Amino acid sequence: MTQEHAYPQRVRDNILPLSEADKLVRALAEWRFSGSVKDHGAAEEVCQLCDQESLRYHFEITNDLTGHSLEVGSQCILRFEVPVYENGERLTGDDPRKHLNALTQKMRLEACIKALEVLSLVEDNRILKGALEYYKKHKKLTPKYAFVVFWKLQDHQIDHQPSFFSISLKKHKFVEDLREMETDRVHRFWRALTPSQRQKAVDLGHPEPKT
Ligand SMILES: [Zn+2]
């Protein structure tokens, strides 16, 4: 770990009163990631360790000695090497980062499924129900589903993050569907495409949307 004096004072001020040790490194060692996460739906929460603002996700850390808990950003857990466990084993090396990233991805997937569920409640539509079932099964949308889903999510003003969705171009048919689609329709789900999928769309004759 880095030298104790390198830590921001506010981290010290936040964690020492809730810990038994009176030095930061030893105080941090009393804490661990509890495994509990929360998606607040919008990036407007604060990290209770470093006071960073605009967090959408909270990761809970707990101190078994004092019984206290804090809602923090995943970056703080990694930066301050707060222990992360999986199945009772403490993760080492790059594994804490991978574990926290996987939890964030899971929350994003759940947010997408929630948006699709709301959508299929507000509009009784066979395509939308099909898209929901397809997303639950494959964690991706086909280009045809994607166009309808994004059109309808915008139309009904349902809260969603286009970049959280994934589109599948794995099958030849999906690529052909993308090729034959009107460019305006492709632009509906442009933000859900990965950089290489966007390049593919351009190669298929769909120029980037003008922002
Ligand atoms: Zn923080």
Residues whose N, C-alpha, C, O or C-beta is under 5 A from the ligand:
A	BS01	ZN	C47 L49 C50 D51 Q52 G73 C76
